[in-house]
Amino acid sequence: MTSHDDADRPGMDSRGIDSGGVDRRGIDRRGVDRRTFLLRACALGATGGAAPLALNLAAIGAAAAQSAPPTYKALVCVFLYGGNDPYNTLVPYDPSSYRAYAAARGDIALPRDALRATALRGKADTQGGMQFALAPALAPLAPLYERGDMAALLNVGPLVVPTTKAQYIGARVPLPPKLFSHNDQQSFWQALAPEGASSGWAGRLTDLFAGANAQRTFTGITAGGSTVLLAGRKVAGYRVGINGSTQIDMLHRDMYGSSACTALLRELITEPREHLMEREMSRIAAQSISADARLRAALDGVAVPGDFSSPLAQQLRIVARIIGAREALGARRQVFFVSQNGYDNHTGLNDTHPALLRELGQALATFQQALSEMGVADQVTTFTASEFGRTLGSNGNGSDHGWGSHHFVLGGAVRGGRCYGAHPEIALNGPGFVDNGRLLPTTAVDQLGASLGAWFGASRDDLRTVFPNLRHFGPEPLGILERDPAGSPASEPATGAEAATAL
């Protein structure tokens, strides 16, 4: 910024520009005010591939500081965009269930012989004799399940209140808005609110714990693109690329071949301004520059073991590196978001889906192994999510938008080797399915989130605030994680008066 000495020099105005239009650095500023210069520089940078500002800080502020937790913990959401097909991910395997599955799926059913190597034989029978197998492409995850580092959560999805088929058909209970719509159900999974929501449930969790971190900027981090999941009311998500922070490119090279020009740009985009919006943009830019420098320094020399070669694995590698830099960042609580696209398989399900699952399985297994070698497997819990499942029946070459789905929870704190939740009788028009094959959820996203949040350290009262529909469901958490104060696996959600009494 302009110093008082510069402004007091003979012939210089308050901006440090002399009567000839030349500033104290010798740059000709005639006819170009600061705003014009900045606009031109940004336009030039855009055509040269400059990266956007790293921070989405529209909501940032002073977080509600809790006492610093004694140990580090992190949650990692792996979001499968498009709506993952649950029945070719976790396949009914016992003879009776498989026959019903094959009859309902028809041409898209996976052959039972192909499932023998990935049939799950866990620590407890939680499904009354019903057995499942992982899709063959998910073979790398089978050892995690067998040794108790992974659990499956059956039939989870967006719900406002516990809902039966009769209530759904009769429209007698409130339902999530615009069921079966990609955008709306992505929003409901991530924010528990319609599209356009300003905060996500993980962001509301980070609001609670950001004060325990040396820099609240690094409490919620996305390597998987923009997401409302990490948007808090006081803290926003910080976006990174697969190699680290997303820098303002023009500040890392000499603009027009001049370091003085680069220095001027830095000053222009960070100096305080009078207009409210300009002042906020300057503050955001300054924090972005500071965070970029802090993260780069923290990641210097931090490497993680394993083959992280696929696009999803590369996202998980930067997550693992940031976890490895947790001490340098002063982080005690973090939530991460990564994503994988391509799951909207209306056609060619068995041509496309296996490759997606292969990438998912290899990436998750490599990530979990890296965490174990880093000594933090017990402190990091990873879970999958997707906007909806897909129909049990075939549309001729694929499956269509569904509702409930099956998901995985991984980590050293997971009470793994079990399937949690409740699975209905497999029948297209049975009581557990609506609209000819859409699985009716029996566990709400709120319940899964509350289980993760309780392990993360949130109080019961905090969980009610973060998860607005939780009061309608039975005793939470679900018992998936070792530190959950809940009871046994496969506890089913309460309904009606039971839910009100339990909470």
Secondary structure, 3 states (H helix, E strand, C coil): CCCHHHHHCCCECCCCEECCCEECCCCECCCCCHHHHHHHHHHHHHHCCCCCCCECCCCCCCCCCCCCCCCCEEEEEEEECCCCCHHHCEEECCHHHHHHHHHHHHHHCCCHHHHHHHECCCCCCCCCCCCEEECHHHHHHHHHHHCCCEEEEEEEECCCCCCCHHHHHCCCCCCCCCCCCHHHHHHHHHHCCCCCCCCCHHHHHHHHHHHHCCCHHHCEEECCCCCCCCCCCCCCCEEEECCEECCCHHHHCCECCEHHHHHHHHHHHHCCCCCHHHHHHHHHHHHHHHHHHHHHHHHCCCCCCCCCCCHHHHHHHHHHHHHHCHHHHCCCEEEEEEEECCCCCCCCHHHHHHHHHHHHHHHHHHHHHHHHHHCCHHHEEEEEECCCCECCCCCCCCCCECCCEEEEEECCCECCCCEECCCCCCCCCCCCEECCCEECCCEEHHHHHHHHHHHHCCCHHHHHHHCCCHHHCCCCCCCCECCCCCCCCCCCCCCHHHHHHHC
